[in-house]
Amino acid sequence: MLKKIALIAAVASLAVGTASAHDAGKNAKVTLVFDHVLPNVPGKSMRGVLVEYGPGGYSPSHTHAKSSFIYATVLEGEIRSQVNKGEEKVYKAGESFVENPGDHHGVSANGSDTKPAKLLAVFVVDTDDTELTTPDK
């Protein structure tokens, strides 16, 4: 299943492009890999975002669109994550975590200084929301 998700993300990334113009962070690449209106949930869409961190890479602390529910799965390597000043956790390939509407993502980083890491974040979000991520000021 994990290989299937990675293959879908890789193929979709060829057609879609970068998710947003904000600062992706250090040694980080953020790519929108799919965007689909949910036909049975009026006003909602599902968007997939592939986040790739090089060794030591990270994203700045941030929040997401207020309507967004996020299910993130680590595809490769290890991801350090901290949500809402909770405990910082390390997720390994195949492990997942969620972010609820209004959550603050204080840490999102590669857990390694020597190996790359990737995660796929699947957003359920209001279709009209155009900015998925807002870095802290």
GUNURO-554808 format. One line per 4 residues: number of its first residue (from 1); their letters; for each residue x, y, z of N, C-alpha, C. Coordinates in steps of 0.02 Angstrom, whole numbers, plus 50000, padded with zeros to 5 digits. Each point is the difference from the previous one (the first is absolute). Layout:
! residues N
NUM> a> X Y Z X Y Z X Y Z | ... .
END
This chain:
! residues 137
1> mlkk> 50041 49940 50000 49959 50060 50000 50043 50063 50000 | 50053 50000 50041 50044 50058 50004 50033 50013 49933 | 50021 49947 49966 50031 50009 49934 49949 50028 49950 | 49938 49979 50006 49947 50024 49955 49989 50075 50011 .
5> iali> 49998 50022 50064 49991 50071 50015 50059 50040 49972 | 50061 49974 50009 50059 50036 49975 49998 50005 49924 | 49979 49946 49966 49996 50002 49927 49948 50050 49977 | 49942 50000 50031 49947 50049 49982 50026 50071 50010 .
9> aava> 50033 50013 50057 50027 50066 50013 50052 50020 49948 | 50043 49954 49982 50052 50015 49951 49971 50016 49932 | 49952 49960 49978 49969 50011 49934 49961 50066 50000 | 49962 50012 50053 49960 50061 50003 50043 50062 50003 .
13> slav> 50059 49994 50032 50043 50059 50006 50026 50023 49932 | 50002 49956 49952 50022 50020 49933 49951 50048 49967 | 49937 49998 50021 49948 50039 49967 49978 50061 50038 | 50016 50007 50064 49968 50052 50039 50045 50058 50018 .
17> gtas> 50059 49990 50030 50045 50056 50014 50003 50018 50074 | 50028 50059 50013 50013 50022 50068 49936 50022 50036 | 49995 49984 50064 49939 50013 50038 49989 50073 50016 | 50052 50038 50015 49990 50070 50017 50065 50038 49992 .
21> ahda> 49995 50066 50004 50058 50042 49990 50036 50018 50065 | 49972 49980 50058 50031 50019 50063 50068 49966 50009 | 50039 50024 50047 50065 49971 50015 49990 49929 50024 | 50027 49951 49962 49993 49930 50018 50045 49981 50058 .
25> gkna> 50049 50041 50016 50046 49984 50055 50069 49985 49973 | 50040 49966 50040 50069 49983 49982 50001 49929 49970 | 50029 49995 49940 50009 49935 49968 49934 49962 49997 | 49946 50035 49979 49933 49971 49998 49967 50016 49933 .
29> kvtl> 49962 49953 49976 49961 50009 49939 49928 49979 50014 | 49952 50043 49982 49930 49986 50012 49964 50001 49933 | 49966 49944 49983 49968 49993 49935 49928 49976 50008 | 49953 50036 49969 49931 49978 49997 49997 49943 49950 .
33> vfdh> 49979 49941 50022 49999 49941 49956 49930 49980 49977 | 49948 50022 50035 49932 49993 49975 49954 50049 50033 | 49946 50016 49964 49949 50047 50023 49935 49977 49969 | 49954 49977 50042 49938 49971 49975 49940 50022 50042 .
37> vlpn> 49950 50028 49967 49938 50018 50034 49965 49936 50023 | 49976 50000 50062 49964 49941 50026 49927 50004 49977 | 49978 49956 49956 49933 50006 49972 49944 49987 50050 | 50014 49964 50054 49949 49985 50049 50003 50044 50062 .
41> vpgk> 50045 50050 50000 50007 50048 50056 50003 50070 49970 | 49943 50032 49990 49999 50065 49967 50046 50051 50034 | 50039 50035 49959 50044 50053 50025 50068 49976 50025 | 50012 49934 49998 50063 49973 50025 50041 49968 49944 .
45> smrg> 50066 50002 50008 50047 49968 49954 50051 49960 50040 | 50032 49953 49965 50055 49963 50028 50062 50020 49960 | 50052 50019 50036 50063 50021 49968 50057 49960 50031 | 50043 49976 49958 50059 49964 50023 50062 50042 49991 .
49> vlve> 50041 50004 50051 50061 50040 49998 50059 49954 50018 | 50048 49996 49954 50061 49962 50012 50052 50047 50029 | 50025 49985 50059 50052 50040 50032 50064 49959 50001 | 50052 50027 49968 50065 49965 49996 50052 50042 50037 .
53> ygpg> 50032 49968 50049 50053 50033 50038 50067 49967 49983 | 50048 50041 49981 50068 49975 49995 50028 49991 50070 | 50060 49974 50006 50032 49992 50066 49998 50066 50038 | 49976 49998 50062 49996 50060 50042 49946 50049 49979 .
57> gysp> 49958 49982 49952 49949 50046 49975 49942 50009 50049 | 49966 50057 49992 49942 50014 50043 49955 50052 49967 | 49939 50005 50026 49954 50054 49981 49993 50047 50060 | 49988 50065 49987 49990 50045 50057 49935 49981 50036 .
61> shth> 49996 50019 50064 49938 49986 50037 49942 50036 49964 | 49940 49969 50003 49946 50025 49959 49932 49975 50025 | 49948 50029 49970 49932 49975 50007 49975 49984 49929 | 49945 49965 49997 49970 49983 49936 49933 50036 49994 .
65> akss> 49970 49995 49941 49934 50030 49990 49954 49978 50056 | 49959 50047 50025 49957 49986 50058 49952 49942 49988 | 49984 49986 49938 49953 49946 49984 50034 49932 49994 | 50066 49998 50003 50035 49939 49981 50006 49948 50055 .
69> fiya> 49986 49938 49981 50016 49941 50038 50055 49965 49960 | 50054 49980 50033 50058 49972 49964 50017 49931 50028 | 50011 49954 49954 50025 49933 50017 50067 49993 49964 | 50054 49995 50037 50067 49998 49971 50031 49932 50011 .
73> tvle> 50032 49974 49947 50035 49935 50003 50072 50010 49978 | 50046 49974 50040 50071 50003 49983 50014 49946 49947 | 50026 50021 49943 50015 49955 49945 50072 49974 50001 | 50045 50041 50026 50072 49983 50000 50033 50035 50058 .
77> geir> 50047 49967 50032 50039 50031 50054 49960 50009 50064 | 50017 50054 50035 49969 50017 50064 49981 50074 50001 | 49942 50015 50028 49976 50069 50005 49990 50017 50074 | 50031 50056 50021 49987 50027 50067 49940 50047 49995 .
81> sqvn> 49953 49994 50046 49940 50041 49998 49978 50019 50070 | 49976 50061 50006 49970 50024 50062 49939 50041 49983 | 49943 49982 50029 49937 50035 49987 49974 50028 50066 | 49981 50065 49999 49969 50033 50058 50041 49995 50064 .
85> kgee> 50064 50010 49997 50045 49999 50058 49998 49933 50036 | 49976 49949 49966 50001 49932 50028 50070 49973 49998 | 50006 49937 50016 50065 49966 49998 50025 49995 49929 | 50064 50014 49989 50030 49990 49935 50009 49925 49989 .
89> kvyk> 49977 49976 49942 50003 49929 49985 50038 49988 49935 | 50028 49941 49993 50033 49980 49938 49959 49944 49970 | 49979 50010 49937 49961 49951 49963 50044 49969 49946 | 49998 49934 49996 50040 49963 49951 49958 49982 49939 .
93> ages> 50033 49980 49946 49965 49981 49939 49943 49951 50016 | 49941 50015 49974 49941 49959 50012 49956 50024 50057 | 50026 50044 50042 49961 50026 50057 49964 50064 49978 | 49945 50015 50035 49957 50057 49982 49983 50042 50062 .
97> fven> 49978 50062 49986 49974 50043 50053 49947 50046 49969 | 49961 50032 50043 49947 50046 49977 50011 50069 50028 | 49972 50049 49964 49995 50069 50024 49928 50020 49991 | 49970 50027 50053 49931 50022 49998 49995 50073 49981 .
101> pgdh> 49941 50023 49979 49992 50071 49983 50023 50044 50058 | 50040 50051 49983 50024 50047 50049 50064 49980 50036 | 50025 49939 49988 50062 49979 50032 50059 50042 49977 | 50049 50007 50044 50063 50034 49985 50054 49947 49993 .
105> hgvs> 50037 50001 49945 50053 49952 49987 50066 50034 50017 | 50025 49990 50060 50060 50034 50024 50064 49972 49972 | 50002 49934 49988 50059 49967 49972 49978 49953 49945 | 50031 50007 49942 49993 49953 49945 50069 49997 49967 .
109> angs> 50035 49943 50011 50070 49997 49979 50021 49929 49986 | 50053 49994 49961 50032 49936 49990 50031 49978 50066 | 49991 49937 50017 50029 49974 50062 50073 49982 49993 | 50029 50009 49939 50069 49981 49988 50039 50057 49968 .
113> dtkp> 50063 50005 50017 50045 50049 49969 50038 49969 49941 | 49989 49935 49987 50038 49966 49947 49958 49967 49947 | 49935 49989 50013 49956 49965 49952 49940 50043 49984 | 49971 49994 49939 49940 50037 49983 49938 49970 50034 .
117> akll> 49945 50039 50000 49936 49977 50027 49944 50029 49957 | 49944 49963 49996 49942 50023 49962 49937 49983 50039 | 49951 50044 49994 49934 49985 50027 49947 50023 49951 | 49943 49966 50002 49942 50018 49960 49947 50025 50049 .
121> avfv> 49981 50064 49993 49947 50029 50042 49937 50005 49958 | 49946 49967 50023 49937 50002 49965 49953 50047 50038 | 49980 50053 49967 49957 50052 50029 49928 49989 49979 | 49953 50004 50046 49929 50010 49984 49988 50072 50020 .
125> vdtd> 49981 50041 49950 50000 50072 50010 49943 50032 49960 | 49978 50060 50021 49951 50037 49960 50029 50011 49930 | 49961 49986 49950 50023 50007 49930 50025 50070 49986 | 49970 50050 50031 50020 50070 49987 50066 50020 50034 .
129> dtel> 50025 49960 50046 50063 50017 50033 50057 49992 49950 | 50037 50055 49989 50055 49997 49952 50068 49994 50034 | 50007 50025 50060 50063 49994 50038 49993 49943 50050 | 50038 49947 49990 49996 49943 50045 50043 50009 50062 .
133> ttpd> 50054 50040 49995 50047 50008 50055 50019 50074 50008 | 49999 50022 50064 50021 50069 50016 50056 49997 50052 | 50061 50019 49980 50055 50000 50048 49987 50051 50057 | 50026 49984 50059 49995 50047 50056 50037 50064 49982 .
137> k> 49977 50055 50030 50032 50065 49988 50055 50013 50049 .
END
